[in-house]
Amino acid sequence: MIQMVVDKVGLDAESEQAIVLLKDVRGTTMLPIWVGPAEATAIALSIQGMKASRPLTCDLLKEIVDRLEAKVVMVLVTELKEQTYYATLVLGPPGGDNVEVDCRPSDGIALALRADAPIYVSEAVLAEAGVPSDQDSAGPIH
């Protein structure tokens, strides 16, 4: 698994769909993940250090995790099948073993940002869908 950070969030100018660009911590590889507009907004707000006037779904999940005295350990982007990414949310309950929960990468990323948890992508996913960070991976983003 390779640790990644959110590099950009915006609209793919070509497809006009929301996109999140993850970049590996070494800065060499990027992974474009197309997401829904609500998820893009949640991720962008978190990056900008802003909060919505009412809790978003990821805010609710973070509050539940906190109230249960658990923690978001990490988010793992594990697979790419038929142009769909799959992810796992790893939670650390108090005094217990980690629990893994299937999630959409966009939801996992939004929650990881709020919980200050790391995001990892499998080597296989990066080999299949990653692009060099100096290459324009998804066309212009605005």
N, CA, C and O atoms as a DFTB+ gen file, in Angstrom:
568 C
 N C O
     1  1       0.839      -1.187       0.000
     2  2       0.000       0.000       0.000
     3  2       0.881       1.246       0.000
     4  3       1.909       1.303       0.675
     5  1       0.457       2.228      -0.766
     6  2       1.185       3.487      -0.906
     7  2       0.355       4.597      -0.257
     8  3      -0.832       4.738      -0.551
     9  1       0.974       5.379       0.620
    10  2       0.246       6.475       1.261
    11  2       0.030       7.603       0.263
    12  3       0.931       7.964      -0.495
    13  1      -1.180       8.151       0.278
    14  2      -1.576       9.211      -0.642
    15  2      -2.139      10.385       0.150
    16  3      -2.547      10.240       1.302
    17  1      -2.153      11.545      -0.490
    18  2      -2.799      12.733       0.067
    19  2      -3.699      13.325      -1.017
    20  3      -3.489      13.091      -2.207
    21  1      -4.689      14.085      -0.599
    22  2      -5.548      14.759      -1.572
    23  2      -4.770      15.939      -2.136
    24  3      -4.312      16.808      -1.393
    25  1      -4.627      15.961      -3.454
    26  2      -3.900      17.037      -4.124
    27  2      -4.854      18.119      -4.624
    28  3      -4.619      19.309      -4.417
    29  1      -5.935      17.694      -5.285
    30  2      -6.882      18.653      -5.859
    31  2      -8.285      18.064      -5.837
    32  3      -8.472      16.847      -5.835
    33  1      -9.254      18.952      -5.822
    34  2     -10.663      18.599      -5.986
    35  2     -11.244      19.626      -6.935
    36  3     -11.002      20.823      -6.781
    37  1     -12.001      19.175      -7.908
    38  2     -12.603      20.124      -8.831
    39  2     -13.463      19.429      -9.849
    40  3     -13.924      18.308      -9.634
    41  1     -13.681      20.107     -10.971
    42  2     -14.440      19.532     -12.066
    43  2     -13.494      19.181     -13.190
    44  3     -12.650      19.988     -13.580
    45  1     -13.633      17.983     -13.707
    46  2     -12.895      17.567     -14.890
    47  2     -13.501      18.345     -16.059
    48  3     -14.679      18.176     -16.372
    49  1     -12.710      19.186     -16.695
    50  2     -13.215      20.057     -17.753
    51  2     -13.777      19.264     -18.926
    52  3     -14.702      19.720     -19.599
    53  1     -13.223      18.083     -19.175
    54  2     -13.678      17.282     -20.306
    55  2     -15.026      16.621     -20.030
    56  3     -15.940      16.712     -20.849
    57  1     -15.151      15.962     -18.888
    58  2     -16.383      15.225     -18.581
    59  2     -17.379      16.049     -17.768
    60  3     -18.547      15.677     -17.657
    61  1     -16.922      17.165     -17.200
    62  2     -17.714      18.013     -16.314
    63  2     -18.204      17.259     -15.081
    64  3     -19.240      17.597     -14.509
    65  1     -17.454      16.237     -14.677
    66  2     -17.755      15.492     -13.457
    67  2     -16.765      15.895     -12.375
    68  3     -15.635      16.295     -12.654
    69  1     -17.220      15.780     -11.135
    70  2     -16.340      16.079     -10.005
    71  2     -15.233      15.037      -9.936
    72  3     -15.452      13.857     -10.207
    73  1     -14.045      15.494      -9.569
    74  2     -12.888      14.605      -9.516
    75  2     -12.019      14.966      -8.313
    76  3     -11.871      16.134      -7.952
    77  1     -11.457      13.937      -7.712
    78  2     -10.468      14.093      -6.642
    79  2      -9.168      13.520      -7.175
    80  3      -9.149      12.411      -7.708
    81  1      -8.095      14.256      -7.038
    82  2      -6.779      13.757      -7.424
    83  2      -5.987      13.461      -6.164
    84  3      -5.698      14.352      -5.366
    85  1      -5.641      12.183      -6.000
    86  2      -4.757      11.785      -4.910
    87  2      -3.336      11.777      -5.439
    88  3      -3.103      11.424      -6.595
    89  1      -2.391      12.161      -4.606
    90  2      -0.973      12.137      -4.987
    91  2      -0.222      11.356      -3.920
    92  3      -0.468      11.521      -2.725
    93  1       0.701      10.498      -4.366
    94  2       1.489       9.762      -3.369
    95  2       2.374      10.736      -2.603
    96  3       2.722      11.804      -3.109
    97  1       2.733      10.362      -1.386
    98  2       3.462      11.292      -0.521
    99  2       4.840      11.641      -1.068
   100  3       5.427      12.640      -0.653
   101  1       5.368      10.847      -1.984
   102  2       6.647      11.188      -2.624
   103  2       6.458      12.188      -3.750
   104  3       7.420      12.784      -4.234
   105  1       5.197      12.367      -4.168
   106  2       4.897      13.337      -5.217
   107  2       5.137      12.842      -6.620
   108  3       5.263      13.652      -7.538
   109  1       5.207      11.527      -6.824
   110  2       5.538      11.002      -8.144
   111  2       4.349      10.482      -8.935
   112  3       4.386      10.474     -10.166
   113  1       3.293      10.047      -8.250
   114  2       2.165       9.412      -8.923
   115  2       0.857      10.018      -8.441
   116  3       0.688      10.316      -7.259
   117  1      -0.073      10.196      -9.392
   118  2      -1.400      10.704      -9.052
   119  2      -2.445       9.664      -9.426
   120  3      -2.257       8.875     -10.352
   121  1      -3.551       9.680      -8.688
   122  2      -4.668       8.787      -8.964
   123  2      -5.936       9.624      -9.067
   124  3      -6.371      10.211      -8.077
   125  1      -6.541       9.685     -10.270
   126  2      -7.803      10.410     -10.413
   127  2      -8.972       9.521      -9.992
   128  3      -9.071       8.369     -10.415
   129  1      -9.853      10.067      -9.159
   130  2     -11.058       9.349      -8.747
   131  2     -12.245      10.273      -8.997
   132  3     -12.354      11.336      -8.386
   133  1     -13.132       9.860      -9.899
   134  2     -14.319      10.648     -10.179
   135  2     -15.334      10.364      -9.081
   136  3     -15.552       9.210      -8.710
   137  1     -15.949      11.415      -8.566
   138  2     -16.848      11.311      -7.410
   139  2     -18.120      12.107      -7.688
   140  3     -18.198      12.862      -8.657
   141  1     -19.097      11.926      -6.833
   142  2     -20.325      12.698      -6.936
   143  2     -20.113      14.120      -6.452
   144  3     -19.158      14.391      -5.724
   145  1     -20.994      15.035      -6.845
   146  2     -20.831      16.436      -6.445
   147  2     -20.906      16.649      -4.934
   148  3     -20.183      17.487      -4.397
   149  1     -21.760      15.913      -4.248
   150  2     -21.866      16.079      -2.789
   151  2     -20.581      15.651      -2.100
   152  3     -20.121      16.307      -1.165
   153  1     -20.000      14.545      -2.566
   154  2     -18.757      14.058      -1.971
   155  2     -17.608      15.013      -2.273
   156  3     -16.759      15.259      -1.416
   157  1     -17.579      15.549      -3.489
   158  2     -16.540      16.522      -3.845
   159  2     -16.636      17.755      -2.951
   160  3     -15.619      18.286      -2.505
   161  1     -17.853      18.202      -2.694
   162  2     -18.055      19.354      -1.811
   163  2     -17.555      19.053      -0.408
   164  3     -16.875      19.878       0.203
   165  1     -17.889      17.869       0.108
   166  2     -17.449      17.490       1.456
   167  2     -15.930      17.456       1.546
   168  3     -15.351      17.924       2.526
   169  1     -15.286      16.905       0.526
   170  2     -13.825      16.818       0.518
   171  2     -13.214      18.216       0.395
   172  3     -12.260      18.545       1.100
   173  1     -13.764      19.032      -0.500
   174  2     -13.236      20.390      -0.689
   175  2     -13.380      21.222       0.584
   176  3     -12.456      21.949       0.952
   177  1     -14.519      21.127       1.257
   178  2     -14.708      21.871       2.506
   179  2     -13.658      21.473       3.536
   180  3     -13.107      22.323       4.236
   181  1     -13.391      20.186       3.623
   182  2     -12.410      19.706       4.596
   183  2     -11.013      20.224       4.272
   184  3     -10.283      20.648       5.169
   185  1     -10.644      20.190       3.010
   186  2      -9.326      20.681       2.593
   187  2      -9.178      22.165       2.929
   188  3      -8.104      22.617       3.327
   189  1     -10.264      22.912       2.765
   190  2     -10.234      24.352       3.011
   191  2     -10.429      24.700       4.486
   192  3     -10.409      25.872       4.859
   193  1     -10.618      23.677       5.323
   194  2     -10.812      23.918       6.747
   195  2     -12.152      24.551       7.072
   196  3     -12.300      25.224       8.092
   197  1     -13.121      24.333       6.206
   198  2     -14.445      24.926       6.397
   199  2     -15.447      23.850       6.816
   200  3     -15.214      22.656       6.626
   201  1     -16.552      24.293       7.383
   202  2     -17.637      23.386       7.756
   203  2     -18.927      23.861       7.111
   204  3     -19.148      25.058       6.928
   205  1     -19.770      22.900       6.772
   206  2     -21.096      23.234       6.261
   207  2     -21.949      23.753       7.419
   208  3     -21.654      23.486       8.584
   209  1     -22.996      24.487       7.094
   210  2     -23.856      25.028       8.148
   211  2     -24.566      23.920       8.926
   212  3     -24.873      24.092      10.105
   213  1     -24.826      22.803       8.283
   214  2     -25.412      21.625       8.927
   215  2     -24.494      20.441       8.650
   216  3     -23.800      20.439       7.633
   217  1     -24.470      19.443       9.516
   218  2     -23.545      18.316       9.336
   219  2     -23.803      17.551       8.037
   220  3     -24.941      17.221       7.704
   221  1     -22.726      17.284       7.323
   222  2     -22.786      16.408       6.159
   223  2     -22.690      14.968       6.645
   224  3     -22.411      14.723       7.819
   225  1     -22.921      14.021       5.751
   226  2     -22.868      12.611       6.140
   227  2     -21.533      12.251       6.778
   228  3     -21.496      11.540       7.782
   229  1     -20.439      12.738       6.202
   230  2     -19.123      12.416       6.770
   231  2     -18.936      13.060       8.146
   232  3     -18.242      12.502       8.996
   233  1     -19.543      14.223       8.373
   234  2     -19.492      14.841       9.703
   235  2     -20.254      13.987      10.713
   236  3     -19.808      13.800      11.845
   237  1     -21.404      13.475      10.293
   238  2     -22.197      12.598      11.148
   239  2     -21.408      11.343      11.501
   240  3     -21.364      10.938      12.663
   241  1     -20.784      10.727      10.497
   242  2     -19.995       9.517      10.756
   243  2     -18.842       9.798      11.709
   244  3     -18.564       8.998      12.603
   245  1     -18.176      10.918      11.524
   246  2     -17.064      11.280      12.410
   247  2     -17.560      11.470      13.836
   248  3     -16.904      11.036      14.783
   249  1     -18.703      12.111      13.996
   250  2     -19.279      12.323      15.325
   251  2     -19.641      10.990      15.985
   252  3     -19.420      10.809      17.182
   253  1     -20.193      10.066      15.209
   254  2     -20.528       8.742      15.755
   255  2     -19.267       8.018      16.207
   256  3     -19.222       7.465      17.305
   257  1     -18.243       8.023      15.356
   258  2     -16.971       7.378      15.711
   259  2     -16.419       7.988      16.996
   260  3     -15.997       7.262      17.896
   261  1     -16.419       9.304      17.086
   262  2     -15.909       9.986      18.282
   263  2     -16.720       9.638      19.527
   264  3     -16.151       9.364      20.584
   265  1     -18.034       9.648      19.404
   266  2     -18.891       9.372      20.567
   267  2     -18.742       7.934      21.053
   268  3     -18.939       7.648      22.234
   269  1     -18.394       7.031      20.137
   270  2     -18.152       5.633      20.514
   271  2     -16.725       5.430      21.026
   272  3     -16.316       4.311      21.336
   273  1     -15.982       6.526      21.107
   274  2     -14.591       6.517      21.554
   275  2     -13.716       5.604      20.695
   276  3     -12.760       4.993      21.173
   277  1     -14.072       5.534      19.427
   278  2     -13.277       4.786      18.454
   279  2     -12.457       5.798      17.660
   280  3     -12.491       6.996      17.943
   281  1     -11.724       5.312      16.669
   282  2     -10.992       6.235      15.806
   283  2     -10.929       5.684      14.397
   284  3     -10.969       4.474      14.175
   285  1     -10.829       6.601      13.455
   286  2     -10.610       6.215      12.066
   287  2      -9.119       5.953      11.943
   288  3      -8.312       6.875      12.061
   289  1      -8.749       4.699      11.706
   290  2      -7.340       4.318      11.635
   291  2      -6.761       4.673      10.275
   292  3      -5.683       5.260      10.185
   293  1      -7.491       4.311       9.204
   294  2      -7.021       4.587       7.845
   295  2      -8.115       4.255       6.851
   296  3      -9.107       3.607       7.185
   297  1      -7.917       4.708       5.625
   298  2      -8.769       4.345       4.500
   299  2      -7.869       3.698       3.463
   300  3      -6.792       4.207       3.151
   301  1      -8.325       2.562       2.927
   302  2      -7.558       1.808       1.944
   303  2      -8.336       1.742       0.638
   304  3      -9.453       1.225       0.619
   305  1      -7.778       2.248      -0.448
   306  2      -8.373       2.058      -1.772
   307  2      -7.748       0.769      -2.290
   308  3      -6.558       0.720      -2.603
   309  1      -8.572      -0.275      -2.374
   310  2      -8.049      -1.628      -2.540
   311  2      -8.155      -2.206      -3.936
   312  3      -7.309      -3.003      -4.341
   313  1      -9.184      -1.816      -4.680
   314  2      -9.411      -2.447      -5.979
   315  2      -9.988      -1.465      -6.980
   316  3     -10.552      -0.430      -6.625
   317  1      -9.827      -1.829      -8.250
   318  2     -10.470      -1.136      -9.357
   319  2     -11.048      -2.217     -10.254
   320  3     -10.311      -2.973     -10.888
   321  1     -12.383      -2.283     -10.302
   322  2     -13.069      -3.282     -11.125
   323  2     -14.064      -2.568     -12.022
   324  3     -14.921      -1.824     -11.545
   325  1     -13.948      -2.797     -13.322
   326  2     -14.884      -2.224     -14.284
   327  2     -15.090      -0.729     -14.047
   328  3     -16.224      -0.250     -14.011
   329  1     -14.012      -0.010     -13.890
   330  2     -13.974       1.444     -13.713
   331  2     -14.609       1.918     -12.405
   332  3     -14.990       3.083     -12.284
   333  1     -14.721       1.019     -11.429
   334  2     -15.238       1.377     -10.112
   335  2     -14.179       1.072      -9.068
   336  3     -13.671      -0.046      -8.988
   337  1     -13.850       2.082      -8.267
   338  2     -12.895       1.890      -7.179
   339  2     -13.616       1.323      -5.959
   340  3     -14.786       1.623      -5.719
   341  1     -12.902       0.499      -5.194
   342  2     -13.413      -0.072      -3.950
   343  2     -12.473       0.327      -2.823
   344  3     -11.258       0.407      -3.005
   345  1     -13.053       0.574      -1.664
   346  2     -12.240       1.009      -0.532
   347  2     -12.706       0.332       0.750
   348  3     -13.807      -0.210       0.834
   349  1     -11.829       0.385       1.736
   350  2     -12.108      -0.152       3.063
   351  2     -11.789       0.921       4.090
   352  3     -10.727       1.542       4.055
   353  1     -12.723       1.125       4.998
   354  2     -12.535       2.024       6.128
   355  2     -12.106       1.169       7.311
   356  3     -12.803       0.222       7.675
   357  1     -10.969       1.492       7.913
   358  2     -10.479       0.744       9.072
   359  2     -10.733       1.583      10.317
   360  3     -10.222       2.694      10.453
   361  1     -11.535       1.025      11.222
   362  2     -11.883       1.696      12.472
   363  2     -11.217       0.990      13.636
   364  3     -11.106      -0.236      13.651
   365  1     -10.778       1.761      14.601
   366  2     -10.169       1.216      15.809
   367  2     -11.076       1.449      16.997
   368  3     -11.094       2.544      17.559
   369  1     -11.836       0.423      17.390
   370  2     -12.695       0.594      18.562
   371  2     -11.864       0.596      19.835
   372  3     -10.771       0.031      19.856
   373  1     -12.361       1.218      20.891
   374  2     -11.585       1.249      22.134
   375  2     -11.407      -0.160      22.694
   376  3     -12.379      -0.892      22.881
   377  1     -10.162      -0.525      22.955
   378  2      -9.868      -1.806      23.583
   379  2     -10.147      -3.027      22.737
   380  3     -10.237      -4.130      23.276
   381  1     -10.285      -2.874      21.441
   382  2     -10.591      -4.027      20.601
   383  2      -9.751      -4.058      19.348
   384  3      -8.918      -3.184      19.106
   385  1      -9.988      -5.084      18.557
   386  2      -9.292      -5.220      17.282
   387  2      -9.910      -4.274      16.253
   388  3     -11.082      -3.911      16.349
   389  1      -9.105      -3.887      15.275
   390  2      -9.606      -3.033      14.204
   391  2     -10.760      -3.708      13.477
   392  3     -10.813      -4.931      13.350
   393  1     -11.673      -2.883      13.007
   394  2     -12.829      -3.340      12.253
   395  2     -12.724      -2.742      10.859
   396  3     -12.461      -1.549      10.711
   397  1     -12.932      -3.575       9.826
   398  2     -12.883      -3.106       8.445
   399  2     -14.294      -3.040       7.882
   400  3     -15.080      -3.978       8.019
   401  1     -14.605      -1.902       7.240
   402  2     -15.931      -1.669       6.691
   403  2     -15.782      -1.270       5.226
   404  3     -14.994      -0.384       4.895
   405  1     -16.542      -1.925       4.352
   406  2     -16.555      -1.576       2.938
   407  2     -17.116      -0.163       2.784
   408  3     -18.113       0.185       3.418
   409  1     -16.475       0.652       1.941
   410  2     -16.992       2.007       1.712
   411  2     -16.609       2.481       0.322
   412  3     -15.736       1.908      -0.331
   413  1     -17.272       3.526      -0.115
   414  2     -16.870       4.165      -1.366
   415  2     -15.628       4.996      -1.074
   416  3     -15.522       5.594      -0.003
   417  1     -14.694       5.040      -2.008
   418  2     -13.494       5.848      -1.769
   419  2     -13.811       7.298      -1.416
   420  3     -13.157       7.875      -0.548
   421  1     -14.794       7.888      -2.067
   422  2     -15.110       9.295      -1.792
   423  2     -15.560       9.500      -0.351
   424  3     -15.165      10.474       0.289
   425  1     -16.383       8.590       0.164
   426  2     -16.817       8.693       1.558
   427  2     -15.642       8.471       2.505
   428  3     -15.493       9.175       3.504
   429  1     -14.815       7.485       2.178
   430  2     -13.645       7.206       3.008
   431  2     -12.677       8.371       3.040
   432  3     -12.143       8.709       4.097
   433  1     -12.447       8.987       1.890
   434  2     -11.536      10.136       1.816
   435  2     -12.082      11.303       2.640
   436  3     -11.345      11.932       3.400
   437  1     -13.376      11.587       2.486
   438  2     -13.981      12.692       3.243
   439  2     -13.862      12.452       4.743
   440  3     -13.560      13.376       5.498
   441  1     -14.098      11.220       5.178
   442  2     -14.002      10.902       6.600
   443  2     -12.550      10.934       7.075
   444  3     -12.265      11.434       8.163
   445  1     -11.640      10.407       6.270
   446  2     -10.218      10.416       6.640
   447  2      -9.712      11.842       6.830
   448  3      -8.948      12.111       7.756
   449  1     -10.130      12.748       5.967
   450  2      -9.701      14.142       6.100
   451  2     -10.196      14.750       7.403
   452  3      -9.459      15.479       8.066
   453  1     -11.427      14.459       7.771
   454  2     -11.976      15.005       9.015
   455  2     -11.327      14.387      10.246
   456  3     -11.213      15.031      11.289
   457  1     -10.902      13.135      10.116
   458  2     -10.317      12.419      11.258
   459  2      -8.796      12.478      11.265
   460  3      -8.154      11.901      12.143
   461  1      -8.222      13.171      10.292
   462  2      -6.764      13.243      10.164
   463  2      -6.153      11.843      10.107
   464  3      -5.150      11.558      10.762
   465  1      -6.780      10.979       9.311
   466  2      -6.322       9.595       9.147
   467  2      -5.659       9.442       7.778
   468  3      -6.023      10.146       6.836
   469  1      -4.702       8.541       7.660
   470  2      -4.018       8.362       6.383
   471  2      -4.882       7.639       5.351
   472  3      -5.793       6.882       5.687
   473  1      -4.562       7.900       4.095
   474  2      -5.223       7.262       2.955
   475  2      -4.150       6.469       2.219
   476  3      -3.076       6.990       1.917
   477  1      -4.452       5.203       1.935
   478  2      -3.519       4.348       1.215
   479  2      -4.197       3.789      -0.027
   480  3      -5.410       3.584      -0.045
   481  1      -3.398       3.544      -1.071
   482  2      -3.887       2.934      -2.304
   483  2      -3.001       1.730      -2.599
   484  3      -1.782       1.791      -2.440
   485  1      -3.625       0.639      -3.029
   486  2      -2.852      -0.566      -3.330
   487  2      -1.948      -0.331      -4.537
   488  3      -2.259       0.461      -5.426
   489  1      -0.828      -1.037      -4.542
   490  2       0.106      -0.943      -5.657
   491  2      -0.568      -1.347      -6.962
   492  3      -0.286      -0.769      -8.011
   493  1      -1.467      -2.350      -6.902
   494  2      -2.148      -2.829      -8.106
   495  2      -3.045      -1.745      -8.701
   496  3      -3.085      -1.576      -9.920
   497  1      -3.760      -1.013      -7.856
   498  2      -4.620       0.068      -8.339
   499  2      -3.769       1.176      -8.950
   500  3      -4.106       1.700     -10.012
   501  1      -2.677       1.535      -8.296
   502  2      -1.801       2.577      -8.854
   503  2      -1.183       2.139     -10.171
   504  3      -1.032       2.946     -11.087
   505  1      -0.824       0.857     -10.269
   506  2      -0.243       0.356     -11.514
   507  2      -1.255       0.435     -12.655
   508  3      -0.889       0.700     -13.800
   509  1      -2.518       0.206     -12.338
   510  2      -3.556       0.207     -13.367
   511  2      -4.055       1.605     -13.718
   512  3      -4.274       1.902     -14.892
   513  1      -4.238       2.465     -12.723
   514  2      -4.910       3.741     -12.970
   515  2      -4.081       4.972     -12.616
   516  3      -4.491       6.092     -12.921
   517  1      -2.938       4.791     -11.987
   518  2      -2.109       5.927     -11.616
   519  2      -1.411       6.527     -12.818
   520  3      -1.163       5.844     -13.812
   521  1      -1.099       7.797     -12.721
   522  2      -0.369       8.492     -13.778
   523  2       0.757       9.292     -13.137
   524  3       0.643       9.692     -11.978
   525  1       1.840       9.532     -13.868
   526  2       2.916      10.361     -13.306
   527  2       2.369      11.727     -12.906
   528  3       1.521      12.285     -13.601
   529  1       2.845      12.258     -11.802
   530  2       2.299      13.523     -11.297
   531  2       2.597      14.703     -12.210
   532  3       1.929      15.732     -12.120
   533  1       3.583      14.575     -13.081
   534  2       3.873      15.673     -14.002
   535  2       3.025      15.595     -15.265
   536  3       3.112      16.470     -16.126
   537  1       2.199      14.546     -15.382
   538  2       1.316      14.381     -16.533
   539  2      -0.065      14.894     -16.165
   540  3      -0.506      14.733     -15.027
   541  1      -0.748      15.507     -17.117
   542  2      -2.103      15.997     -16.866
   543  2      -3.039      14.802     -16.887
   544  3      -3.473      14.370     -17.955
   545  1      -3.354      14.262     -15.709
   546  2      -4.031      12.980     -15.592
   547  2      -5.482      12.974     -16.018
   548  3      -5.967      11.945     -16.488
   549  1      -6.172      14.041     -15.878
   550  2      -7.606      14.017     -16.142
   551  2      -8.045      15.207     -16.984
   552  3      -9.220      15.576     -16.982
   553  1      -7.132      15.788     -17.681
   554  2      -7.472      16.996     -18.404
   555  2      -7.509      18.163     -17.438
   556  3      -7.250      17.988     -16.247
   557  1      -7.821      19.325     -17.921
   558  2      -7.863      20.490     -17.040
   559  2      -8.918      20.332     -15.952
   560  3      -9.978      19.746     -16.169
   561  1      -8.605      20.860     -14.801
   562  2      -9.547      20.849     -13.683
   563  2      -9.841      22.293     -13.327
   564  3      -8.935      23.120     -13.213
   565  1     -11.116      22.581     -13.154
   566  2     -11.500      23.941     -12.743
   567  2     -12.498      23.881     -11.620
   568  3     -12.944      24.920     -11.134
